[in-house]
Every structure is written in C-alpha cells, then in structure tokens.
Amino acid sequence: MKVQAVGVGTPTPFAHNWGSSFLVSVGDDRILFDCGPGATAKMVDSGTKPTEITDLFLTHLHFDHVVDVPALLLSRWDQGAGLIPPLRTYGPQPTARFIEEIVGENGLFREDINARIGHPVSQRIHQNRGGSLPRPRPRTKETELVAGDHVRQKAWTVTAAHAQHVQPFLDCLAYRIDTDFGSVVFTGDTEPCESVTQLARGADVLFSMCWDLQARMERDGEDVGQTGTVGAGKMAADAGVSQLVLVHHGPQLDPVDQRDQALADVASVYDGPVVYAEQGFELDLT
Ligand SMILES: [Zn+2]
C-alpha cells in the first residue's frame, strides 16, 4: 500500500501547497481521499491518470477539498471512452446531489458533455480511443455515508467517523482505510474529538489536519472546528498510532521556524515519529 499526499494545503493558495487530497494505492485500486485545487493535475504529474482512479471519498464539501472533482470526473469520462467502470464516489450528504450537479443531465457541464456526445469529431475521437457509439454519458456510483458506515472492497475496508468541523452547515467525516498492509486514518477537517480518536485507535499512520500552532489558534479564536499542533499530537497519543503525519497546514506554518515550532509542540505530547508533510510526500506500507 502506498499513500501519496497530493495536496497538504488549505484554502490559502501557495504554488507548492493548496488544498487537500490523498491518493492510496492498494492492489489495483487507486483511492482518492478528497480532491482539492489542482489535484487531478498534481496526480498526473506524479504518474497517476484520472482513468486509474477507482474510488473517491469526500470528507466534506469545503472547496479546498472538492473543487477539482469536475476536472477528475470529466477527464476520467473523456479519456475512459466508456471502457472503464463508473467511479465509485462516497461522502456525507449531499455528495450525490453535488456530483449530479456537475455531470448530471442538467449539471454545470451539460454543454460540454452534450457537445462531446453529439459532435461528429468528438464522436470520432471517442471511437479512435476505443469507444463505441452512442457515446455514454459520465457514469458515477454515489454512496452517501454516515458515521459508522463501512465500505468493503476485496483489498480494503474504509470506515467513516464523525468529524467535528463546521456543522450544521456541512456534514463532515474522517476516514480510516484498513488493508493487509496496514491502517491509515485521514482526519479531514476536524477539531480533536473522541470519534476521530476512536477511529484512529491502533492505526499505523494518522494523517491529521494541523492548521497552526496551538497557542496562536487559541489566542486568535481559531481553535474551534480545527486541529492544531498540540491537538494533533494528543489525538495521536490517545489513539496509540505508530506515526503521525501533519497535513492541511495553514499559511502561518509556512516559514521554516514555524514548522520547527509545530514539531516541537507535537513532541511535547506525542513521542512517536512525526512528519511535517510537503506536497508529494509518499509513504510505502508494503
Ligand atoms: Zn473544511
């Protein structure tokens, strides 16, 4: 099993860090957790084509986690030429409506989709890629999840848990993937909470949101619905995870001295190995 940090950022755009997205490769499956800004391009850049993605799990519908879903769905459909299975898509409600409003018959991209289905040259390109006519519309298979749900495939099981973030405006989930090679947890966006700690219990790796230094978050009133340095360390310690990876860093952690302070904060409460992950960080659990 390999985990790639496609995006470790937040809504604040940096050239090297913007939005959230993680790619898990296990067996023949390529499972994407969130699809933030530029995720599709960043995956292609590191060698994974949209057509290879088999499953998409969304933690919540904040744009820094989902804004690149249209690029993934449309490029996967176009390049797939009707020869690949529908993308299995999971997330809290209203994920099904969100997908429908992108690629459905009355969705945001209906003109593009209708043009590619109807125009002779688009049909020809589709056939040259191995597709047949009439050209099928984009197909996805949406499953809306609630805390406690499990999704089981041959090589993996994903479990969803409640993440305490910006309710009641958005439903938010954290995910754990269990495989023969190990267990990895993605907190998504959450404040430290018992449901995510329980989800992470005994996992090999916890990819935790780390918005900022704990003291600064508390001083500035940003410690509600979000996890900071000490919170991430405490969750890792309480859950007994073997390794902690800090992701979803806010802009104030960008300077090197701030990262050093972040790691020192975590080390004050968690004595396991900690990584401050950059975009492109990879973890091989095989
Ligand atoms: Zn969020």
Residues whose N, C-alpha, C, O or C-beta is under 5 A from the ligand:
A	BS01	ZN	H62 D189
